[in-house]
Amino acid sequence: MVEKKGSLPSLWAHLTLVMLISFTGCETRKTRPKIEIFGTVTIDGQPLDEGSIHFSSPKTGETTYSNIDTEGNYSVSFEAADIGEAYEVAIGPTIANQNDVPASQLVALPKMSIKIPKRYSMRHTSGLTTMIEHAGRNQFDCTLKTP
């Protein structure tokens, strides 16, 4: 008899715990909406007409990138982003989309005609960040300077 009495509160405790975990999981999905980051990359006041821009969440480690077009424009998206968080940014060479290509057929990209200072190539050294303010579209114009 004592075992039956002890197991009812234990059952309620387990059910309550399961419900709390379920609700917490739902709430997490609501607070990480889809976003787009778009803008222009310039170097010394001129549009960067080649290269790529990379965004990383220091909180989750998620990253995404976009090649930069000939007018310096780019657009990237995160399916689930952290609103109110600063994302780290890096600038690198153009990235070729060569998925499912045999190694013997990979095409090497020509070197960039514009020399980007090395510090911009790593998110930890670039000094570039953007705050994600809201769901949807967020603008970030990136200004690079040569020494």
N, C-alpha and C positions, 0 to 999 in steps of 0.2 A: 504494500500500500504506500509506503513512503516513497518508493521509486516513481509511482504514478504521479504523486503530488509534485515531486521535484521535476518531472519531465515537462509538465504544462508550462511553467514559467520559462523553462529552457527553450521550448518550442516557440513561444512568443518572442523571446530574445532573438532567436535565429530568423524568424520571419521579419522582425523589425530591421535587423541588419541587412537582409536581402533587399528589402524595400529601400533603405537608405542608399545602398550601393546602386540600385537601379535608377533612382532619381538623380543621384550625383552624375552618373553616366550620361543621362539625358541633358542635364544642365551643361555639361562640358561641350557637347555638340552645339548647343545653342550659342555659346560664347565664342565659338571659333567659326565665324562665317567666311564665305568665299570673298576674296578681294582681288582687285587688279591694281598693279602699280604701273604707272606710265609716265613718260617724260622725255626730256632731251638731255643728252650728254654733250658737254662742251669742254674743250681744252684750250686754255688761253683765249677764251672768248669766241672760239670758232667751233662749229659742230664737229664732233668726232664722227667721221664717216665710215668707220670700220671698228670692229671689236665686239665685245660682249659685256653685259652687265649682269652681275650675280648678286642675289639677295639671300641672306641666311638669317634664320631665327636663332639667336643665342639661347632662347628658352627651350626650344624643341629640337634644334639641329636641322630642321627642314630647310632645303635650299631649292632655288629655281634660278633660271637664267634666261636671257634673251640676247640674240645677236642685235647689234645696233645697225640701223639702216643708214643709207648714204646722207641723210639729213640730220643724223644724230638721234633719231627717235627710237624708242623701244617700248615694249609692253610685256609684262609678265603677270602671272596669276598664281595664287595659292588657293587650293580648294578649302583649306581650313586655316585661318590666320589668327594671330593673337592681337586683338584690338588693345591699343594703349601700350604696345611694346615697340621698342626700337629694333629695327632689323639692320644688320650689318651689310655693307655693300662693298663689292670689289669690281674692278674693271680689268678685263683680260683680252686676249686675242679672239678673233672670230672663231666660232666653233662649228665645224662641219657636221652635219647630220648624216652620219654614215652607219646607221644601225643595220645590222644583218648583212654587212658587207664583209666578204672574206679578207683576211689580213693582206693577202697579196694584191688586193684591188683597192686598198685604202688610198685616198688622194691626200697628199700633203698640201696644206694651205700655204700660199706665199706669205713671207714675213710682212708684218704690218708696215705701211709706209710712214706712219706716225709713231714716234717713240713715246710710249706712255711711261711716266716715272714708275719705277719698280714698286714703290710703296703702295700704289693703288691696286696691285695685283693680288694682295692678300687682305681678307676682311678684317684681320686683326691689326693690320698696319695702315690701312687706307685712311682711317679717320673719317670715313663716310658712313653715315647712318641715316635712316629715315624712320620717323614715328608713324605707325599705322594708326590713324585716328578713327576710322570708321569702316564698316562693311562697304562693299562696292568699290568704286574707283577712287584711288589715292594718287595724287600727282607728286612726283619727285624729280626735279630737274637737278642734274648732277654737274657740278662745276669742278673741273680738274685744272691744276696749274703746274707748269713745268718750273723747275728751280731756276 
